[in-house]
């Protein structure tokens, strides 16, 4: 039975990889249009909340690098398979209230700095009440901005560990 489950996971993983690569290769941005950078960041968060992996991936540049609570995903593909599912789970279980935002840059390179108050309850019943900092760097390709870098941080090591699927163990920085 475990072997069958392993085969099913491998087939599902291969299908998911094809979907990720196709989405990234095609740059599915029809729903994105000519959004301003802050709108792209908000659309990414909405896609996470809606469990819409394809929409989330369509807002990411192929050259994406993610720094998430002391862990790095060096490619869009790595993020899609390692932390995107966890980020979706956290987004569904929590509410993110935007507290502050600064936007800058010029031309094809822009940045969006946001502070969120994140509250809710994770699937393990752990209550969340944190301030989360987010840096997003975006690049325009054609008429669409896409996220090329995300960096999330908080000062709570227990929150960091939970969002990385590590229970209550914290990882030193």
Beta strands, then each sheet from edge to edge (+ up, - down):
strand 1: 60-68
strand 2: 71-73
strand 3: 94-106
strand 4: 109-121
strand 5: 127-141
strand 6: 144-153
sheet 1: 2+ 1- 6- 5+ 4- 3+
end
